[in-house]
Amino acid sequence: MQGSSRRTGTMTDVHRRFLQLLMTHGVLEEWEVKRLQKHCYKVHDCNAPVEKLEDFIHNINSVLESLYIEIKKGVTEDDGRPIYALVNLATTAISKMASDFAENELDLFRKALELIIDSETGFASSTNILNVVDQLKGKKMRKKEAEQVLQKFAQNKWLIEKEGEFTLHTRAILEMEQHIRETYPDAVKICNICHGLLIQGQSCETCGIRMHLPCVAKYFQSNSEPRCPNCNDYWPHEIPEVFDPEKERGAGLSKPSRKSLRPRQPL
Amino acid sequence: MPRGQKSKLRAREKRRQAREESWDPVDAQATVSEEEEESSFSPSPDVKDDLQSSPASGTPSSPQVLGEVHSTTASAEAVSSTRFTEDASDQLEETLNALHADDIAEYWHRGPLDEKVVMLVHYLLYKYQRKEPITKVEMLRNVIQVYKRNFHEIFKRASEYLELVFGLDMKEMDPNRNTYVLINKLELSCDSQEHRGVPKTGVLMTILGVIFMKGNCATEEDVWKVLNMMGLHDGRNHFIFGDPKKLITEDLVKNDYLVYRQVPDSDPPRYEFLWGPRAYSETTKMKVLEFVAKANHTSPSAFPPYYEEALRDEKERAQAKSTARAQIAAMASARSKAMANSLSLPK
């Protein structure tokens, strides 16, 4: 904006297309973002060298800053994959969703969110969520409808479903972390290592501190005797592996199956 | 905003509030001259009465800036203590109000007009993603509000921002009804294979809606009836879409979004529309129904027979997807078992 004294980057059609497509998708994994970036160069400026992703995004963010929008990088809670989402900073939570959902659907999401935050495992069962359907604001929703709406949330990457239970998608965490921390200050769980909002993770059975699975992986990497950073008691849970993008591509499978993780441990 | 900055801003806001209560003309002048540099607006008559008796009346901007403080401190408190009590349209307003006008003004050395431009950009992006056209009335009511007189400036700057940052062009869709639509400038300039879903103009979604609600097959007359309501007429070139007849009977057909065929045994020949294969793959009956419902300010379940059909369609799609996934998973696990065996890794 004219009044701003901040340095802003230059936007070309490459950046604009990237921004548009990221806006359409909402959230993408890092490898998808890299592919998207290459595609945008190919379409608009195939002779230019592809800028390093970090700088490319920083460039765009410096322009978006005055709009209170940001391309935020996060990490999935269950297996530590880096993801990117276009996030609205200045608005209250759920506003991003408001463009896709009706009032009663948004209220259903809020109820699910509260159940997830209050749960021990970070997961809320669909039964529990559906039981609050008659308390929703707006047009009356039947349970059958609500099931569809929950699926829609999963498809749109606001919730993740695992065996009939729901937790927050990383996208929702990125977008709403600030709001969640402000609205539910007593109920939220925080990771002892990165101090970020924690929905799924492991906890020390002695002193109760919690850590994200990828934070556990990094902290205890190649440590044969993992101990709690707070009370020094033996860390009783299985230590997951640090996410390695190279390993994943090499395996040739569509998605690495984290057989060693049991993300839904009671905290 | 990073947390640290936000609490800094809140502290500043409190100081400002305190300053307002113990009015000091010298202090106000300093703030005002700063603000005046950035904003170029004329005083609005809607300003609160209690501030008009302010001593620093030489600069027109001062009552307005403080007027903004007055209203936003209240809304700031309301926002932080509000949980989720409004309905969707109020929600949007709350969303827009949460842009803490005073925080922004203080932090970026901007005037209230700049904040309105930012709010309008957010609002326009919201409408763009919902694939809804934008009316001047909506913009005035939801965003511009007291700055009615500055509508053109705010609108112009927001449009420039959208063009510069997002590559979206603001076009007037219907000059008589002050309706606008955002067009993807980039799409027009090259052939895109990456864009997800149907074109965002809403014309196609409307036609798919008509076809669906006429039992998956609509006559050409049905379709034109609806297009006419949008300002598209056969034989009349439209500012954005050009020749509508060519658009619906050739372009969209060529791209496999629609099927256009003669009604069997019709003499004189009449024509009908059906969904094309690309429409089936890029959108769903449920999505189209949602589009139609939104345009009528209601929800899909207000159309029971179509809602049931859309639900059935969703179920079938989900089943097809899970069968496909199961097959892929089976193949993948077979492959990984074979790999493990061949490498003799311990399990």
Contacts between the chains, C-beta under 8 A, distances in Angstrom:
chain1	res1	chain2	res2	distance
A	1	B	108	7.3
A	1	B	110	6.8
A	1	B	114	5.9
A	1	B	117	7.5
A	1	B	118	7.9
A	2	B	38	7.3
A	3	B	37	7.8
A	3	B	38	4.1
A	3	B	108	6.2
A	3	B	109	5.5
A	3	B	110	4.7
A	3	B	111	7.9
A	3	B	114	6.3
A	4	B	108	5.8
A	4	B	110	7.8
A	5	B	109	7.7
A	11	B	164	6.2
A	11	B	165	5.9
A	13	B	167	6.4
A	13	B	186	6.0
A	13	B	189	7.7
A	16	B	165	7.0
A	16	B	166	6.0
A	16	B	167	3.5
A	16	B	186	6.0
A	17	B	167	6.8
A	17	B	186	5.2
A	19	B	165	7.0
A	19	B	166	5.9
A	19	B	167	7.8
A	20	B	166	6.1
A	20	B	167	6.3
A	20	B	168	7.7
A	20	B	184	6.8
A	20	B	186	6.7
A	21	B	194	6.3
A	21	B	195	7.2
A	21	B	196	7.7
A	23	B	125	7.6
A	23	B	129	7.3
A	23	B	166	7.5
A	24	B	195	7.3
A	24	B	196	5.4
A	24	B	197	7.4
A	25	B	196	6.9
A	36	B	194	7.6
A	39	B	194	5.6
A	43	B	190	5.7
A	43	B	192	7.0
A	43	B	194	7.8
A	44	B	186	7.8
A	44	B	190	7.4
A	63	B	165	5.8
A	64	B	165	7.0
A	66	B	108	6.9
A	66	B	118	7.2
A	67	B	118	5.8
A	67	B	121	5.9
A	67	B	122	7.4
A	67	B	161	7.3
A	67	B	165	7.3
A	68	B	1	7.6
A	68	B	99	6.9
A	68	B	118	6.7
A	68	B	122	7.8
A	88	B	122	7.3
A	89	B	1	5.9
A	90	B	1	7.2
A	90	B	98	6.6
A	90	B	99	4.8
A	90	B	100	7.4
A	90	B	118	7.9
A	91	B	95	4.6
A	91	B	96	7.8
A	91	B	98	5.8
A	91	B	99	7.3
A	91	B	122	7.2
A	92	B	79	6.5
A	92	B	91	8.0
A	92	B	94	6.2
A	92	B	95	5.6
A	92	B	98	5.0
A	94	B	84	7.5
A	94	B	91	7.5
A	95	B	91	7.2
A	95	B	92	7.4
A	95	B	95	4.2
A	98	B	88	6.3
A	98	B	91	5.9
A	98	B	92	6.2
A	98	B	95	7.2
A	98	B	126	7.2
A	99	B	126	5.1
A	99	B	129	4.5
A	99	B	130	5.0
A	100	B	129	7.6
A	100	B	130	7.6
A	102	B	88	6.7
A	102	B	299	5.3
A	103	B	87	5.0
A	103	B	88	4.1
A	103	B	91	7.6
A	106	B	84	7.8
A	106	B	88	6.7
A	106	B	91	7.3
A	107	B	84	6.8
A	110	B	84	5.0
A	137	B	84	7.9
A	137	B	87	6.8
A	138	B	87	6.5
A	138	B	88	7.5
A	139	B	299	5.9
A	139	B	301	7.6
A	145	B	301	6.6
A	148	B	311	6.9
A	148	B	314	6.8
A	151	B	314	8.0
A	151	B	318	7.5
A	178	B	3	7.3
A	182	B	80	6.8
A	183	B	83	6.5
A	253	B	332	5.4
A	253	B	335	7.5
A	253	B	336	6.7
A	254	B	328	6.8
A	254	B	332	6.5
